[in-house]
Protein backbone atom coordinates (compact mmCIF):
# COMPACT_ATOMS: atom_id res chain seq x y z
CA UNK A 1 0.00 0.00 0.00
CA UNK A 2 2.80 2.44 0.85
CA UNK A 3 4.23 2.02 -2.67
CA UNK A 4 0.97 3.15 -4.26
CA UNK A 5 0.62 6.29 -2.17
CA UNK A 6 4.26 7.22 -2.76
CA UNK A 7 3.62 6.82 -6.48
CA UNK A 8 0.58 9.12 -6.24
CA UNK A 9 2.72 11.80 -4.61
CA UNK A 10 5.27 11.46 -7.42
CA UNK A 11 2.46 11.94 -9.95
CA UNK A 12 1.54 15.17 -8.18
CA UNK A 13 5.17 16.31 -8.05
CA UNK A 14 5.39 15.81 -11.81
CA UNK A 15 2.16 17.73 -12.40
CA UNK A 16 0.48 14.73 -14.01
CA UNK A 17 -2.62 12.59 -13.58
CA UNK A 18 -3.38 8.93 -12.93
CA UNK A 19 -6.18 6.47 -12.20
CA UNK A 20 -6.25 4.59 -8.90
CA UNK A 21 -7.83 1.13 -9.19
CA UNK A 22 -8.84 -0.74 -6.02
CA UNK A 23 -10.42 -4.17 -5.66
CA UNK A 24 -13.46 -3.42 -3.49
CA UNK A 25 -15.25 -6.78 -3.65
CA UNK A 26 -14.01 -10.32 -4.09
CA UNK A 27 -15.93 -13.57 -3.79
CA UNK A 28 -14.43 -16.99 -4.31
CA UNK A 29 -10.83 -17.56 -5.45
CA UNK A 30 -9.09 -14.73 -7.28
CA UNK A 31 -5.46 -13.61 -7.83
CA UNK A 32 -5.69 -10.69 -5.36
CA UNK A 33 -7.95 -9.87 -2.45
CA UNK A 34 -9.89 -6.76 -1.51
CA UNK A 35 -7.72 -3.71 -1.06
CA UNK A 36 -5.26 -4.65 -3.82
CA UNK A 37 -4.36 -1.54 -5.80
CA UNK A 38 -2.92 -0.47 -9.10
CA UNK A 39 -2.04 3.10 -10.10
CA UNK A 40 -2.26 3.67 -13.86
CA UNK A 41 -0.33 6.76 -14.97
CA UNK A 42 -1.27 8.97 -17.90
CA UNK A 43 1.67 7.64 -19.93
CA UNK A 44 0.33 4.07 -19.71
CA UNK A 45 2.80 2.84 -17.10
CA UNK A 46 1.50 1.53 -13.80
CA UNK A 47 2.51 0.68 -10.25
CA UNK A 48 1.10 -2.21 -8.22
CA UNK A 49 -1.28 -4.92 -9.39
CA UNK A 50 -4.88 -5.99 -9.06
CA UNK A 51 -4.15 -9.52 -10.21
CA UNK A 52 -2.36 -9.67 -13.54
CA UNK A 53 -3.50 -11.33 -16.74
CA UNK A 54 -6.85 -10.46 -18.29
CA UNK A 55 -8.02 -8.79 -15.08
CA UNK A 56 -5.10 -6.36 -15.25
CA UNK A 57 -5.72 -5.80 -18.96
CA UNK A 58 -9.40 -4.97 -18.40
CA UNK A 59 -8.43 -2.58 -15.62
CA UNK A 60 -5.96 -0.77 -17.87
CA UNK A 61 -8.61 -0.53 -20.61
CA UNK A 62 -11.15 0.91 -18.18
CA UNK A 63 -8.55 3.36 -16.87
CA UNK A 64 -8.31 4.91 -20.33
CA UNK A 65 -12.03 5.69 -20.20
CA UNK A 66 -11.61 7.26 -16.75
CA UNK A 67 -8.83 9.49 -18.11
CA UNK A 68 -11.20 10.68 -20.85
CA UNK A 69 -14.28 11.31 -18.69
CA UNK A 70 -12.48 12.29 -15.48
CA UNK A 71 -15.17 10.30 -13.70
CA UNK A 72 -14.77 7.08 -11.71
CA UNK A 73 -15.98 3.69 -12.89
CA UNK A 74 -16.79 0.32 -11.39
CA UNK A 75 -15.46 -2.76 -13.12
CA UNK A 76 -17.15 -6.14 -12.56
CA UNK A 77 -15.22 -9.24 -13.53
CA UNK A 78 -16.03 -12.95 -13.37
CA UNK A 79 -13.05 -15.31 -13.32
CA UNK A 80 -14.94 -18.01 -15.15
CA UNK A 81 -16.95 -18.34 -18.35
CA UNK A 82 -16.61 -15.77 -21.10
CA UNK A 83 -14.60 -13.22 -19.08
CA UNK A 84 -11.62 -15.56 -18.99
CA UNK A 85 -12.15 -17.70 -22.05
CA UNK A 86 -8.84 -18.82 -23.57
CA UNK A 87 -6.86 -17.55 -20.58
CA UNK A 88 -5.16 -19.24 -17.65
CA UNK A 89 -7.20 -17.41 -14.97
CA UNK A 90 -10.07 -19.84 -14.41
CA UNK A 91 -10.16 -19.14 -10.67
CA UNK A 92 -13.94 -19.16 -10.52
CA UNK A 93 -14.22 -16.03 -8.37
CA UNK A 94 -15.98 -12.70 -8.73
CA UNK A 95 -14.10 -9.39 -8.56
CA UNK A 96 -15.23 -5.78 -8.55
CA UNK A 97 -12.91 -2.83 -8.88
CA UNK A 98 -13.35 0.90 -8.35
CA UNK A 99 -11.33 3.21 -10.57
CA UNK A 100 -11.01 6.86 -9.59
CA UNK A 101 -9.14 9.78 -11.16
CA UNK A 102 -6.31 11.49 -9.30
CA UNK A 103 -4.70 14.61 -10.72
CA UNK A 104 -2.19 17.27 -9.76
CA UNK A 105 -4.63 19.85 -11.16
CA UNK A 106 -7.15 19.02 -8.40
CA UNK A 107 -6.07 20.83 -5.18
CA UNK A 108 -8.51 18.87 -2.97
CA UNK A 109 -7.24 15.58 -4.35
CA UNK A 110 -3.62 16.61 -3.80
CA UNK A 111 -4.30 17.72 -0.22
CA UNK A 112 -6.14 14.50 0.62
CA UNK A 113 -3.47 12.13 -0.65
CA UNK A 114 -0.67 14.24 0.83
CA UNK A 115 -2.41 13.82 4.19
CA UNK A 116 -2.45 10.05 3.65
CA UNK A 117 1.23 10.06 2.73
CA UNK A 118 2.20 12.08 5.81
CA UNK A 119 0.40 9.66 8.11
CA UNK A 120 2.01 6.64 6.48
CA UNK A 121 5.47 8.16 6.94
CA UNK A 122 4.71 8.78 10.62
CA UNK A 123 3.31 5.30 11.12
CA UNK A 124 -0.12 6.68 11.99
CA UNK A 125 -3.52 5.17 11.16
CA UNK A 126 -6.29 6.90 9.26
CA UNK A 127 -9.50 6.11 7.40
CA UNK A 128 -10.45 6.81 3.79
CA UNK A 129 -14.15 7.30 3.11
CA UNK A 130 -15.27 7.16 -0.53
CA UNK A 131 -18.74 7.35 -2.03
CA UNK A 132 -18.41 4.71 -4.76
CA UNK A 133 -21.45 5.78 -6.75
CA UNK A 134 -19.97 7.30 -9.93
CA UNK A 135 -22.94 9.66 -10.33
CA UNK A 136 -21.93 11.39 -7.08
CA UNK A 137 -18.71 12.51 -8.78
CA UNK A 138 -20.45 14.69 -11.38
CA UNK A 139 -19.95 18.47 -11.65
CA UNK A 140 -16.42 18.36 -10.29
CA UNK A 141 -17.40 16.84 -6.95
CA UNK A 142 -14.94 14.39 -5.38
CA UNK A 143 -16.87 12.72 -2.54
CA UNK A 144 -13.89 11.39 -0.65
CA UNK A 145 -12.54 12.03 2.84
CA UNK A 146 -9.43 11.13 4.77
CA UNK A 147 -9.93 11.14 8.53
CA UNK A 148 -6.93 11.17 10.83
CA UNK A 149 -7.19 9.53 14.22
CA UNK A 150 -7.05 12.97 15.85
CA UNK A 151 -10.20 13.94 13.92
CA UNK A 152 -8.47 16.12 11.31
CA UNK A 153 -10.28 15.96 7.96
CA UNK A 154 -9.04 16.15 4.37
CA UNK A 155 -11.59 16.32 1.56
CA UNK A 156 -15.38 16.44 1.75
CA UNK A 157 -18.58 14.49 1.13
CA UNK A 158 -20.96 16.92 -0.63
CA UNK A 159 -24.53 16.26 0.39
CA UNK A 160 -23.47 13.53 2.81
CA UNK A 161 -22.59 15.24 6.08
CA UNK A 162 -24.69 12.61 7.83
CA UNK A 163 -22.35 9.90 6.58
CA UNK A 164 -19.28 11.83 7.74
CA UNK A 165 -20.82 12.25 11.18
CA UNK A 166 -21.79 8.59 11.48
CA UNK A 167 -18.34 7.38 10.49
CA UNK A 168 -16.58 9.88 12.78
CA UNK A 169 -18.46 8.48 15.74
CA UNK A 170 -17.05 5.02 14.98
CA UNK A 171 -13.62 6.21 13.85
CA UNK A 172 -11.51 4.41 16.45
CA UNK A 173 -13.15 1.05 15.79
CA UNK A 174 -13.12 1.42 12.00
CA UNK A 175 -9.45 2.41 11.90
CA UNK A 176 -8.67 -0.75 13.84
CA UNK A 177 -10.05 -2.95 11.06
CA UNK A 178 -7.53 -4.69 8.84
CA UNK A 179 -9.58 -4.74 5.64
CA UNK A 180 -11.74 -2.35 3.68
CA UNK A 181 -15.51 -2.66 3.86
CA UNK A 182 -18.57 -1.39 1.98
CA UNK A 183 -21.66 -0.11 3.74
CA UNK A 184 -25.03 1.11 2.54
CA UNK A 185 -25.54 4.43 4.29
CA UNK A 186 -27.97 7.33 4.05
CA UNK A 187 -27.02 10.79 2.77
CA UNK A 188 -28.48 14.12 3.86
CA UNK A 189 -31.46 13.69 1.53
CA UNK A 190 -32.27 10.24 2.88
CA UNK A 191 -30.99 8.41 -0.20
CA UNK A 192 -29.03 5.19 0.10
CA UNK A 193 -25.36 5.44 -0.91
CA UNK A 194 -22.65 2.77 -1.07
CA UNK A 195 -19.70 3.90 1.01
CA UNK A 196 -16.21 2.42 0.89
CA UNK A 197 -14.37 2.56 4.23
CA UNK A 198 -10.68 1.82 3.93
CA UNK A 199 -8.26 1.77 6.90
CA UNK A 200 -4.87 3.22 6.02
CA UNK A 201 -1.79 2.11 7.93
CA UNK A 202 1.89 1.75 7.18
CA UNK A 203 3.39 -1.68 7.50
CA UNK A 204 5.42 -1.46 10.70
CA UNK A 205 9.16 -1.66 10.11
CA UNK A 206 10.95 -3.99 12.54
CA UNK A 207 14.73 -3.94 12.90
CA UNK A 208 16.10 -7.12 14.48
CA UNK A 209 19.70 -6.70 15.65
CA UNK A 210 21.37 -10.07 15.87
CA UNK A 211 20.95 -13.02 13.51
CA UNK A 212 21.21 -15.94 15.92
CA UNK A 213 18.85 -18.77 16.83
CA UNK A 214 16.28 -16.54 18.57
CA UNK A 215 16.14 -14.20 15.58
CA UNK A 216 15.51 -17.12 13.28
CA UNK A 217 12.31 -17.74 15.22
CA UNK A 218 11.31 -14.08 15.57
CA UNK A 219 11.60 -13.11 11.90
CA UNK A 220 9.10 -15.49 10.26
CA UNK A 221 6.55 -14.98 13.03
CA UNK A 222 6.83 -11.17 12.90
CA UNK A 223 6.58 -11.18 9.11
CA UNK A 224 3.48 -13.36 9.28
CA UNK A 225 1.66 -10.83 11.49
CA UNK A 226 2.40 -7.85 9.30
CA UNK A 227 5.84 -6.50 10.21
CA UNK A 228 8.37 -5.64 7.52
CA UNK A 229 11.52 -7.14 9.01
CA UNK A 230 15.13 -6.03 8.53
CA UNK A 231 17.81 -8.26 10.10
CA UNK A 232 21.23 -6.81 11.00
CA UNK A 233 24.33 -8.63 12.22
CA UNK A 234 28.03 -7.84 12.13
CA UNK A 235 28.94 -11.37 11.01
CA UNK A 236 28.65 -12.22 7.36
CA UNK A 237 28.05 -15.90 7.93
CA UNK A 238 25.01 -15.08 10.08
CA UNK A 239 23.73 -12.12 8.04
CA UNK A 240 22.80 -14.43 5.19
CA UNK A 241 19.46 -13.87 3.39
CA UNK A 242 19.12 -17.63 2.92
CA UNK A 243 18.71 -17.98 6.69
CA UNK A 244 15.89 -15.42 6.73
CA UNK A 245 13.72 -15.90 3.64
CA UNK A 246 10.81 -14.04 5.25
CA UNK A 247 12.88 -10.90 5.95
CA UNK A 248 12.51 -7.89 3.68
CA UNK A 249 16.25 -7.27 4.01
CA UNK A 250 19.30 -8.82 5.68
CA UNK A 251 22.36 -6.63 6.18
CA UNK A 252 25.88 -7.19 7.49
CA UNK A 253 26.87 -4.00 9.34
CA UNK A 254 29.12 -3.36 12.36
CA UNK A 255 26.99 -2.48 15.38
CA UNK A 256 29.00 0.65 16.14
CA UNK A 257 27.43 3.47 14.13
CA UNK A 258 24.76 1.17 12.73
CA UNK A 259 21.83 3.58 13.20
CA UNK A 260 23.46 6.13 10.91
CA UNK A 261 23.21 3.58 8.09
CA UNK A 262 19.55 2.70 8.61
CA UNK A 263 16.30 4.55 7.96
CA UNK A 264 14.63 4.52 11.35
CA UNK A 265 11.82 6.84 12.40
CA UNK A 266 9.01 7.22 14.90
CA UNK A 267 7.12 4.29 13.35
CA UNK A 268 10.00 1.80 13.66
CA UNK A 269 10.38 -1.10 16.09
CA UNK A 270 13.79 -2.24 17.38
CA UNK A 271 14.50 -5.68 18.83
CA UNK A 272 18.00 -6.20 20.26
CA UNK A 273 19.10 -9.83 20.40
CA UNK A 274 22.81 -9.70 19.56
CA UNK A 275 25.26 -12.36 20.67
CA UNK A 276 26.55 -10.49 23.74
CA UNK A 277 26.42 -7.60 26.18
CA UNK A 278 28.70 -5.33 24.15
CA UNK A 279 26.61 -5.61 21.01
CA UNK A 280 23.40 -5.10 22.95
CA UNK A 281 24.75 -2.01 24.71
CA UNK A 282 26.11 -0.49 21.50
CA UNK A 283 22.79 -0.87 19.70
CA UNK A 284 20.70 0.24 22.68
CA UNK A 285 22.74 3.42 23.16
CA UNK A 286 22.11 4.37 19.56
CA UNK A 287 18.43 3.39 19.61
CA UNK A 288 17.81 5.64 22.63
CA UNK A 289 18.95 8.63 20.56
CA UNK A 290 16.19 8.00 18.03
CA UNK A 291 12.42 8.38 18.22
CA UNK A 292 11.60 4.75 17.40
CA UNK A 293 8.24 3.51 18.67
CA UNK A 294 9.53 0.41 20.45
CA UNK A 295 12.87 -0.75 21.85
CA UNK A 296 13.18 -4.24 23.29
CA UNK A 297 16.36 -5.91 24.58
CA UNK A 298 16.76 -9.57 25.42
CA UNK A 299 18.49 -10.76 28.59
CA UNK A 300 18.12 -11.23 32.31
CA UNK A 301 17.39 -8.41 34.71
CA UNK A 302 20.98 -8.66 35.98
CA UNK A 303 22.38 -8.15 32.50
CA UNK A 304 19.91 -5.34 31.85
CA UNK A 305 20.87 -3.54 35.06
CA UNK A 306 24.58 -3.71 34.25
CA UNK A 307 23.97 -2.18 30.83
CA UNK A 308 21.67 0.45 32.30
CA UNK A 309 24.29 1.44 34.89
CA UNK A 310 26.87 1.90 32.16
CA UNK A 311 24.49 4.01 30.07
CA UNK A 312 23.55 6.19 33.05
CA UNK A 313 27.26 6.80 33.62
CA UNK A 314 27.53 7.90 29.99
CA UNK A 315 24.84 10.56 30.42
CA UNK A 316 21.59 8.78 29.58
CA UNK A 317 18.68 9.43 31.95
CA UNK A 318 16.28 7.11 33.71
CA UNK A 319 13.56 8.53 31.49
CA UNK A 320 15.55 7.32 28.48
CA UNK A 321 15.84 3.83 29.96
CA UNK A 322 12.14 3.70 30.79
CA UNK A 323 11.50 3.48 27.04
CA UNK A 324 13.12 0.04 26.91
CA UNK A 325 11.21 -3.24 27.19
CA UNK A 326 13.66 -5.46 29.02
CA UNK A 327 13.55 -8.30 29.71
CA UNK A 328 11.88 -8.34 26.33
CA UNK A 329 8.53 -9.98 25.62
CA UNK A 330 5.33 -10.76 27.46
CA UNK A 331 5.79 -13.03 30.47
CA UNK A 332 4.50 -16.47 29.43
CA UNK A 333 7.18 -18.68 30.98
CA UNK A 334 9.02 -18.95 27.65
CA UNK A 335 12.15 -21.08 27.59
CA UNK A 336 12.89 -22.28 24.05
CA UNK A 337 13.86 -19.91 21.21
CA UNK A 338 10.46 -20.50 19.60
CA UNK A 339 8.62 -19.73 22.84
CA UNK A 340 10.76 -16.62 23.40
CA UNK A 341 9.90 -15.48 19.87
CA UNK A 342 6.20 -15.89 20.60
CA UNK A 343 6.49 -13.72 23.72
CA UNK A 344 8.47 -11.04 21.85
CA UNK A 345 6.18 -10.86 18.85
CA UNK A 346 3.14 -10.81 21.15
CA UNK A 347 4.59 -7.73 22.82
CA UNK A 348 5.23 -6.11 19.44
CA UNK A 349 1.59 -6.71 18.49
CA UNK A 350 0.42 -5.35 21.83
CA UNK A 351 2.42 -2.12 21.45
CA UNK A 352 1.37 -1.70 17.83
CA UNK A 353 -2.31 -2.15 18.70
CA UNK A 354 -2.17 0.02 21.80
CA UNK A 355 -0.62 3.00 20.04
CA UNK A 356 -2.58 2.78 16.82
CA UNK A 357 -6.09 2.34 18.20
MIRO-826302 format. One record per residue (C-alpha): residue in one letter; z, y, x. Coordinates in steps of 0.25 Angstrom, whole numbers, plus 5000, padded with zeros to 4 digits. Layout:
<atoms>
AZYX
...
</atoms>
This chain:
<atoms>
X500050005000
X500350105011
X498950085017
X498350135004
X499150255002
X498950295017
X497450275014
X497550365002
X498250475011
X497050465021
X496050485010
X496750615006
X496850655021
X495350635022
X495050715009
X494450595002
X494650504990
X494850364986
X495150264975
X496450184975
X496350054969
X497649974965
X497749834958
X498649864946
X498549734939
X498449594944
X498549464936
X498349324942
X497849304957
X497149414964
X496949464978
X497949574977
X499049614968
X499449734960
X499649854969
X498549814979
X497749944983
X496449984988
X496050124992
X494550154991
X494050274999
X492850364995
X492050315007
X492150165001
X493250115011
X494550065006
X495950035010
X496749915004
X496249804995
X496449764980
X495949624983
X494649614991
X493349554986
X492749584973
X494049654968
X493949754980
X492449774977
X492649804962
X493849904966
X492949974976
X491849984966
X492750044955
X493350134966
X491950204967
X491950234952
X493350294954
X492850384965
X491750434955
X492550454943
X493850494950
X494550414939
X495350284941
X494850154936
X495450014933
X494849894938
X495049754931
X494649634939
X494749484936
X494749394948
X493949284940
X492749274932
X491649374934
X492449474942
X492449384954
X491249294951
X490649254965
X491849304973
X492949234979
X494049304971
X494249214960
X495749234959
X495849234944
X496749364943
X496549494936
X496649624944
X496649774939
X496449894948
X496750044947
X495850134955
X496250274956
X495550394963
X496350464975
X495750584981
X496150694991
X495550794981
X496650764971
X497950834976
X498850754966
X498350624971
X498550664986
X499950714983
X500250584975
X499750494986
X500350574997
X501750554990
X501550404990
X501150405005
X502350485009
X503250395002
X502650275008
X502850335022
X504250355019
X504450215013
X504850275000
X504550214986
X503750284975
X503050244962
X501550274958
X501250294943
X499850294939
X499250294925
X498150194926
X497350234914
X496050294920
X495950394908
X497250464912
X496550504925
X495450594918
X495350744920
X495950734934
X497250674930
X497850584940
X499050514933
X499750464944
X501150484950
X501950454962
X503450454960
X504350454972
X505750384971
X506350524972
X505650564959
X504550644966
X503250644959
X501750654964
X500650654954
X500750664938
X500550584926
X499750684916
X500250654902
X501150544906
X502450614910
X503150504901
X502650404911
X503150474923
X504550494917
X504650344913
X504250304927
X505150404934
X506350344926
X506050204932
X505550254946
X506650184954
X506350044947
X504850064948
X504850104962
X505549974965
X504449884960
X503549814970
X502349814962
X501549914953
X501549894938
X500849944926
X501550004913
X501050044900
X501750184898
X501650294888
X501150434892
X501550564886
X500650554874
X501250414871
X499950344876
X500050214884
X499650224899
X499650114909
X500450164921
X500450104935
X501750104943
X501650074957
X502850074967
X502450134981
X503250084993
X502950075008
X503049935014
X504349945022
X504049935037
X505049845044
X505249845059
X505849725064
X506349735079
X506349605085
X505449485084
X506449365085
X506749255075
X507449345065
X506249435065
X505349325062
X506149295049
X506249445045
X504849485046
X504149385036
X505249405026
X505249555027
X503649555026
X503749475014
X504649575007
X503749695010
X504149745023
X503049775033
X503649715046
X503449765061
X504049675071
X504449735085
X504949655097
X504949695112
X504449555116
X502949515115
X503249365112
X504049405100
X503249525095
X502149425091
X501449455078
X501249295076
X502749285075
X502749385064
X501549365055
X502149445043
X502449565052
X501549685050
X501649715065
X502349655077
X502549735089
X503049715104
X503749845107
X504949875116
X506249905108
X506550035116
X505750145110
X505150055099
X505350145087
X504450255094
X503250145093
X503450115078
X503250185065
X504550185059
X505050275047
X506050295036
X505350175028
X505550075040
X506449965042
X507049915055
X507549775058
X508149755072
X508249615076
X507849615091
X508349515101
X509549585106
X510549705106
X509749795115
X508449785106
X509249805094
X509949925099
X508649985104
X507949975091
X509150015083
X509350145091
X507850175088
X507850145074
X509150235071
X508250355076
X507250325065
X507350345050
X507050195046
X507550145033
X508250025038
X508749975051
X509349835053
X509849765065
X510249625067
X511449575074
X512949555072
X513949665070
X514449655084
X513049675090
X512749795080
X514049865083
X513749855098
X512349915096
X512950025087
X514050065097
X512950085107
X512050165098
X513250255094
X513450275109
X512050325110
X512250425099
X511850355086
X512850385075
X513550285065
X512650345054
X511450295062
X512050155063
X512350155049
X510850145046
X510850005052
X510949875045
X511649785055
X511949675054
X510549675048
X510249605034
X511049575021
X512249485023
X511849345018
X512449255029
X511149245036
X511049165049
X509649115052
X508549205055
X507849185042
X509149215034
X509449345043
X507949385040
X508249365025
X509549455026
X508749565034
X507549575025
X508549575013
X509149695018
X507849765021
X507449735006
X508749795002
X508649925010
X507149935005
X507549914991
X508750004991
X508050124998
X506750114990
X507350094976
</atoms>
